[in-house]
Each structure stands twice: as C-alpha cells, then as structure tokens.
Amino acid sequence: MQRFALGLLAALILGGMAAVLWFKPASIHSDSSTTPPPAASAPSQSPAETAAPREVRPPEAQAPEAPVVEADTVEVTEAPASARRSIEELGLAIEGFVNLPANLPGDELLEVVVLRSEPSPWQERALLGDSTEDLIDDELALGATEVDARGRFLARVPADTAEVWLLLRGRYIYVSEAVHALPGAEQPVELPAKLGAWVTGNVRPPKSATASELEGLGENIRLDPDLTRAMGMGALDYEGPRRREASADELDQHRFEFRGVRPSQGYKLRVGPKHLAAFSSTPFEVTAGQHVVLDLPVTRGAVLAGVVVDGNGVGIAGAEIEIEQDPMVFGAGGFEVREGKSEADGSFVLGAVAAGHLSMRVKRDGYLDSSQEFDLGEGEFREGLEIVLDSGNSITGRVIWPDGRPAVDVEVNVGFDASFLGGMEAFNAMRGADGEARTDAEGRFVVTGLGKGPFTVRCESKVEGQEDGEDPSRAAAEAADLEDFDPFAESVDSSSLGQNAPWRARADGVRPTSDPLELILERPLGVVGRVVDDLGEPVAKFKVHARTVTGGMLSGLGAESHSDSFTDEAGVFFLGGLRACEWELFAAAEGYGLAEPLLVELPMDEDATVTLTLERTASVSGTVVASNGRAMAGAKVSQPQTLKDFGRMASGDFTRPSTTTDAAGRFTLEGLTPGTVLLVAKAEGHAPSESVSTEVAPAGVATDIVLTLRVGGRILGKIFDKEGEVMPGQSIMCQNPIDPSSQLWANSDDDGEFTFADLAPGQYQVMTLPTGGGGTGDDGAGDFAAMMEQMKFTMATVVEGEDTEVALGAKPEAAVKVTGRVLIGDEPVAGAMLTFFADGGGGFESMKLMSTDKDGRFKTELNKPGGYMINVQQVNGTGQQQSVEFFEVIPEVETHALEIDLPVGGISGRVTGSDGEPAVNARVTLGIEGPIPNGSFTGGNYSEVWTDAKGEYSLKWLRPGDYTVAAGGSFLGGMFGDIGGEVLGRQVRRDLNISEGQWLSGIDFELNEAGRLTGNVVDASGQPVRDAAIFLRDAAGNSIDRITMVQSDAAGKFVYGGLDPGNYRVTARTSGQVTSEPVSASIAAGNDTQVTVSVAAGTMVVVTLTDKQGEDVRCNVEVTGPDGRQVNGLWSMSDLMTALTGGGISSRETRVGPLAPGTYQLVATSADGLSAKKSLTLDGQEERRVRLRLK
C-alpha cells in the first residue's frame, strides 16, 4: 500500500486524536457541590428536552417514604439578615405548578428555590446542592417553598421585587435551568421536571479504623458517568450526565446522597479518603424513578516505597507522584487513588494505595515525566522502586526589548504547539509537553525537561514604569478616521483598549534542536473598526474575537486569541493587546449568524479601519418522522458538526443552535447562519437522518423540512490481547473513516465486549487506542509508530437493522516474527516508520506499524506469512512525509530477518511567490509518472513536504524513473479548507527523469496568487450528489492532485482552493458514478469560479495479468482514456478507505474507476518487461473484468 494512504489514515485518526487531547474527559466540567451534608451535590445541568421520561417503576427495596407535603401555600424562607422582612411585608405572590413526571416515587421531596437574579451554571449547581438552611445566608437566594402533592406551589416575595428566577430541586427530579418569573403575574408559572434517580449510600471503613484514619473519610465522593460519549469530537454536542461530587455526613455513619441523577449506563461511585485506600464501584445503570443504595467499603490498601533519581542516580526532591486506576485514552480520565511527593533525598512512601491494576506517573519541573503500570495486592508492602527521570530536551534563548536591552526576570513559558495536535506529531504531546523558566540578568533562559515538540514559546512583560492608563497603541486608535469615534468612551469596555496590555513575544513550531531563540518583546497593537449587519446598519452590542493564523490540520488549534465585548450605538470598537502578525477577526452578536473571519495583518496603516459584517439569523421549521412515517417527539435537530466547528470551538468562539421536536414531531430551529443550511435529526433508538439542505437568506424562514430517522444497525465487538485473552476496560472508537467528526466511543466490559448502536448504514472504522500515558523509550514517549503498534484496527460494514460482529486483536494462528534493518547505502536510517500491509486481504487487521531505532533496526510480529507491501516513511511534521514502498514475500517460518535498502535518488528546488520572496511552508508533492504497480496507489514513491524558511524543499529516496512535482495549493489538498495563512496557486512540473543514484536540483517554482473553484455536483435528474470526489486537470492535462481530498458535501457543494490562475477541466466521481464530459473552468487570482458538474453511472474496470500457464502475476498497469490521458492512479478519500477494508489491496489485480463510457487503452507489463495490451469500450455497465495474458 502506498505510504500516503497511511499518512492519510494517520491524519484521520489524529484529527480525532486532536479532539481527544483537546476535549479529553478531564476537561468535562464537574457538577460539583461544596455543600456539607445532608444535601448531595447538584444535579447535572442538562439541555432542554421535551420527550417524556421513561416510566421505570422504583425498585422494591427503598427507604421508607417521607410524607408528601400537602400544604397549598408556603411562604418563602426568611431572607438574608441584610434584607429581612416580616412575613406580612412579603406581599407579592408567585403562583405556579410543576409538571410532575409519571411514576414519581412517593418519597420525593420537592421545593422551589426563589432567586433574586439569573444564576450562572455553577451557581445553579451549588444552589441545587444546598440545604434550605444554607439558603438563608446566600445573597442570591430569597429562600425556598415546598411543592404539594399535586405539583402546586405558592411563594411570596418582597413588594419591591421586579423579577425572580425559580429553580426546582428534589430527590429524583432534575431540571435544565432556572425559569424566569414576574411576581404578581396572573398567569401561573410552569416548571418543567424530568425524572431521574436518587443515589444514596454510606462509606464503610474497616471496623478497626482509628480516629486518624477516619479523618476526611467522606470528603471526596464522586459519581462518575461513562464519559466516553464526551470524548473527542463527541465533546462538541455532548449533552449527557457529568461528574458529580459530594461529601458524607460524619454524624450519620458517613452517609452521602446524589439527587436528581440523570438516567444513564456506566456510572461508578468513587471515594478518595485521606488516610484509607480509595474505592471505585463496578459500573451500574441508573433508571428514572430508581433509588439506588450503594455502600462504599474502603480498606487500608497497600504501601509503595521507593526513590526518584536523575540519570546520574542523584535523588530528586519534590517529584510529584500520581497513581490512577481506569485510565481512558492516553492516560486521560483516570481515577486518582493516591498522590504524594518525594523527600529531599528523592525517597517516597505512599500509604493507603488502592489495590488492583494501577498506573503511576512521576513528574518534576525540568525533567521528563515517567510512567509505568503495575498490579498491587491488598495489604502488600512494595519497596525498592526506583524511578529515573531524564532531563529530556531543552530550549534556550534570550528575551530582549526592541532596543536590545535584556528583559530581566521575565517568565518564559513553553508548551506543546497545539496546531500540531491534528497531525502525527500529536503523540509528542504525551510527555514533556511544557516547562517554564525566568530570564537572568542578561535576559537568557533555559527550559529543560521537554519532549520532542514542536513547542510554542511565549513571554510577556510590562515596560518599566508602565502605569495604568498608558496604551502604546493609543496613537493608532486616535489617528483612525471614524466619525465620532472615541476609543475611551464609556460605552466601550476600557479593558479592550490594551491600556495595561503587556509587551509580548512568541515563537511557534520551535523544536529542541533549534538554535537559541531570540525573543523580542513587541509593543501591544490594536485594531479599530465597526460592526454592521447585512443591511449596512450598525450593530450596537457585540463581541469581537481575534485569533492568530495557524497552520496544521485543524484551524484555530494553538492560536493566540483575544476578545472583548462592546456596546456602541455606531457599532465602533477598538480591540487592543494584539501583536504584529496575521490575525483572523470575527464578530458575534445575539441574533446574528456565525461570520467568516476577516484576515488582517498588523500593524495596519495609522488611518486604517476594518468593517465586520454580521448577517441576521434565519430559521427553519419542519417535522421529524421515524422510518415508518410516525412523528417523532423529543428528537434533536441540529446542524452536522464538522472539523471546522472543532477548530472554532477550540479557539473559544463557537456556538451551534439546536432544538427538540414537540409531541407532534414539529420543530423550529432558530439562530441559523444564512446560506446553505444542513440539518440532521437524532433520536435514541434510531440512526440519524440523512442530512437535508436548504437555502435561507438573512432573516429568512424556510418551512416544511422533513427529516426522516433511519433504522440503525449495531456493531457488536470483542477485544483481545496478543495472547488471545479478553481485554476489559478498553476505550474503543468508531467513526466513519471519511468523517472524523462522526466519532463514537465505548468501553469494553468485563468480558471484553463492546457495542455501538443506532448507526447509519455504511463503512465504519473501529479501533482501540492506548490507555496508558506513554512510554519511556530511548527516543521518548509519543512515538507515532510505537503508539500505532499498540492500537487494534478493523473495518465494519453496517447494514440497516442488522448486527455486525467484529473482533479486535484476535490471536493469530500462524504469526511470524520479523526483525530487520533499514539502510541507505551503508548508513542506518533512524526514526523511520514502517508499515506492513498484507497482500490481498486482512484490511486494517493485518496492518502492522513500527519504527526504527538509532541503529535502523526494527521488529514486529505479523499475523501470517505471505506477500506484504512494506512502506518506509519519514514523518517531517503535520501532513508531511516522504515514503518508498517495497513488496516482500514473508515465508512460513517462526522468525524472519529482512534488510531494506533505500534508493538514493532525489529532487530539490526552491519555491517563491510572484514577488520573488521565499514561499514558506508551501506544499510540495511528488508522485510517479506512468504505469502503476498492482497493490500500489501511486507507483512506489510518494512525498508531501513543506518548504523551509528559505522556500527550499528536498525530496529523497527516489528510484530511477519519471516523476511529477507539484508546488502550492491548500494544506492536505484542501481536506480541511484553506488554512494556515496565505495559499499560493498550485503548479505542476512533469517529465522529471531520475537515473540510478541521481539527485536532480534546481526544480524551482514561482507561484502566483491563488483562486478557488466552487461548485455543485448533481446527478442526471439535477439532484445534489454528496461525497463526490473532485478531480482537476490543468491546460496541459496534468492532474492537480492525483489523490484528491476535495469532495462534495451533503448539499452537493464543494470548494477547491489553492489553484493557479488558468484553465482547468473538472470531473467528479463517486463509488458508482462519474462525469462523462469534463467541465471547463477558468480560474482568476483572488476570485471564485462557480461550476456545476454532473455525474452518471460509470464502470469499474478490474485488470489482471496472467502468464502463459494462466497464473496471475504482478504487473504494472496503465489505462489511458479517450483523450490519451492516464486515468488510473487517481484516488479519492472513499477509494482509500474502501481499499483498506476487508478486501485490502491486491498485487494480483488493479481496480480503476468508475470510468465514463468510451474507449480505453490498457497495457499491463510484468516484472521481466513482457507486456499485454487491449482496447476496451465501456457503455456504463457496473463492472468490467479484463484478463490480459502474456504470450
């Protein structure tokens, strides 16, 4: 398999990986309460729902029922002392009722908390956990009133109260948010209520526990839901239960409770006592109306003793030691069971450590983290542990002021460059991801204990003597020629003006091997502008968000950002505190849609201003129905999430509207950004609907949209280790391979089994990711190949209404251990990635990844003997790689040695812009020309690199042959849009011949400003076609991207950016349809060109070559179309993923197409130079098999 496929696979996995790292479970906010007993922590905040709760009868064994309050009228509890009034003075009434859910248990105790103002989410959580007595001292709460058995309540508040907010709480009931109410209103207030569960129990210490052991016994009790659905891209729209915290009542046998627990599976009750071992329950399910009683028995645990030392054996003081159970992906989301620090001599003793399988991480500033996993028994005393912390890599440099003076005593912070979280270097963030230091008297600094990086290095300082009110960018603001603009007007928040903004310096993409940095502190700058709507009218209340332009797979990750809110009748703003570089500016305001960013280069001219335009939001209404046509109540309607959404969410400016259908299945979704709107419906027990598109204008309304839920399928899986034993507690990810935003997560149970339900029909990638936090190998943690080797992959085809069974990691029956070495000449190749992909079948299951050590050596265990396509790759950075492939037959033996010699040919050159300046980070792609070997995507060599700071590039490991080099274009072919700054037009150079060992230099490019192609793909009836791959050829017939990342969305729309001005021919292709007649398009610099491309039924051609005896042989295949251009070797995302499913890639046949009707020429050439030819006419049949024979 051509290595690019693996690079792409890694990109897809790691696009998801970035989501995991950014939205790991630890970042899901806890619904915490700091309240002592008897009240439990707050019910979790949940989204608005209108679906009726499930009717679940409470279990037989329950606590005795408390009497139901019968009073119709109960006054509010007395207000705080500062505002107490007699009951007679509380003259304004608030009357209302609660929609009591069916099957509400008889021991429910409901009350309504009356608040002076709208609470924040954290205030709601705290209030829901407070006891009524505690409310008396709360400045926000006026008090509480009881709800009677019929759901009615009556409260009275002071006569001067203009408005209040009502919050419902009880043992079983949980709510979404406080409800606004006007005292004295005639209309009663309706409070929605949802039926949850009540979880209670006791912490049970050993009977012989001492008083000191009982101290703090119940201070850290957690109710943890299964947060796998909130991992990765699931964090974008996660609406499930969140972590809850509570404390136990020491005066009531350490009793605890959690009220209003949302129904869900996979809850765990956990307690972390101070002096006894932590305890975690087995997972349990919570249903509506259920009273769960579960005790938490704690023991004395075990003892760990050891020492933390450096590489020279010297003890390290103050090293932090953390021990966890149940880590999720990459060590995230585990339950910390004990922590401590090493003493002055590096020694440590940790008592009361929970027994079981544990993960220990040791860290200290200035050193690389170390982690290990082990099993510990109850009562065990384990001593003699030695943990060695390496100093790791370092970054050195100097911080100076613009005049060259050293910046003294400035804190320098180093953190992993988050823009690389979307690529293969994301694994480097697992270890040694941050550090800090302070500059000395000469402004110098050294930060140690770092991993591989790359890193962002930043620092800031105020000018000596800088006082409040001084703004270095004031002159630019006052020089701006805006009518009536006063940058210091009271209507503008003064914090936005940068008056106290520090001077900053920042460097991105820094690697520990870099030369010493010189960071020059820059004065804060600002941007002046105004915000208007689509009618040109000023927007009076708005927010402006600025973020720096970043590269990488996910735009917005790692960006420096600044934002502020403004109120100005003329829509004028001044956003300060920025530095000199490229910024993306967004404006946001209530009632307006998401705006596309405006690119601004700072500093601007003194009189320059910007205008940010917001379009008024639109709305869409319609109905959601089940597959049988029945109206669906409680279905969620929203817009499909995308990786672009992820990038915007990561930079803090993302919102996406959603709504829920009523009892008749009707919905109205408001707050939509005008333009093409995609809608999808989801409901429990159903697969999501197909996306439906509609066009809406600013302030427009679209109606009569029908979203039809589908009958879902399931994936039932089981995971095994390499010995064939089941693996419980593993995190499993499932996703559509061409849509990383579709991630779903599950955990394997005690039998190693897992389930993904309600899946739409189609292909799914199923994999497990490492649960540990990284190793401590010679080359450091985060090694991509080492991590990938721990992963288990498979593909699954989901059929509507059916179950699909998969196995991850089943023990192979005829495994072969392979060891070897990678050389170039006589020199070892260190840090190369190797992939073995089984010939003709096995798909992901047969794929093995590894990397070479410093001596170029590698080892792996293959599932079976036979033919393998071996790819050797060097990963240069996000989206960058150089690779060469080999085909080897592995014999049926126990072990096999293999030596791989890399070719030494190469191509190099320089890329500039039209101004002659170096084009930095310009994309450069190499592919082979001519026949394509069976079992290969692009012929044996493929490279995708970026130019350096001088605009130079180098392509290596080339065999003799003819090559094509292309420069410019969008990152990863536009898979994630035009991101990473300026994109220059893509140019292609072909007929570059390399002889044995030749290095061809001087292949230079001068790139122009790019244009874009936008368009629609439609079928013969004019209906939009989704997931159609877009292919372009320039005027010379060169393929712009032989592997295209551009495809149509659910509305049939596409954008192909980064195109050089000129004429092109455009075609589109799906798995069964193709364009018959290419569409002509003329691209102009800086402009968009619109086209419509149609597709119709095409033919998949399957070519095999046999020898004289009729045996299939490996061969090179070239297929040319009616225009004489080669048509094989053109791949789409869907093609790649199809090839990686169970059938894999075969060295015995070539699949080409689908191809449009017409006459084609086929030539197949064997390894010994013999060939066979055939002319083939296609007329639209689904498949055509061609068997050529050597004579």
ABEGO torsion letter per residue (X at the ends): XBAAAAAAAAAAAAAAAAAAAAABAAABBBBBBABBOABBBBBBBBBBBABBBBBBBBBABBBBBBBBBABABBBBBBBBAAABBBAAABABBBBBBBBBBBGBBAABBBBBBBBABBBBAAAAAAAAABBAAAAAABAABAEBBBBBAAGBBBBBBBAABABBBBBBBBAABBBABBBBBBBGBABBBBBBBBBBBBBBEBBBBBAABBAAAABGAAABBBBBBBAAAABEAAAAABABBBBBBBBBBAABGGBBBBBGBBBBBGBBBBBBBAABBBBBBBBBBBBBGBBBBBBBBBBAEBBBBBBBBBAAGBBBBGBBBBBBBGBBBGGBGBBBABBBBBBAAGBBBBBGBBBEBBBBBBBBBGBBBBBBBBBBBBGBBBBGBBBBBBAEBBBBEBBBBAAGBBBBGBBBBBBBBAAAAABAAAAAAABGABBBBBBBAAGBBBBBGBBAOBBBBBBBBBBBGBBBGBBAAAAAAAABBBBGBBAABAABBAAAAGAABBBBBBBBGBBAABBBBBBBBBBBBBBBBBBBBAAGBBBABBBBBBBBBBBEABBGBGBBBBBBBBBBAAGBBBBBGBBBEBBBBBBBBBGBBBBBBBBBBOBBBAABBBBBBBBBBBBBBEBBBBAAGBBBBGBBBBBBBBAAAAAAAAAGABBBBBBBBBAAGBBBBBGBBBEBBBBBBBBBGBBBBBBBBBBBBBGBBBBGBBBBBBBBBBBBBBBBBAAGBBBBGBBBBBBBAABAAABBBBBBBAAGBBBBBGBBBEBBBBBBBBABAEBABAAEBGBAAAAAAABBBBBBBBBBGBBBBBBBGBBBABBBBBBBBBBBEABBBBGBBBBBBBBGEGEAAABBBBBBBAAGBBBBBBABBEBBBBBBBBBAEBGBBBBBBBBBBBBBBABBBBBBBBBABBBBBBBBBAAGBBBBGBBBBBBBBEBBBBGBAAGGBBBBBBBBAAGBBBBBGBBBEBBBBBBEEBBGGGAAEBBGEBBBBBBBBBGBBBBBGBBBBGBBBBBBBBBBBBBBBBBAAGBBBBGBBBBBBBAAGBBABABBABBBBAAGBBBBBGBBBEBBBBBBBBAABBBABBBBBBBBBGBBBBBBBBBBBBBBBBBBBBBAAGBBBBBBBBBBBAAGBBABGBBBAAAAAAAABAAEBBAABBBBOBBBBEBBBBBBBBAAGBBBBBBBBBAGBABBBBBBBBX
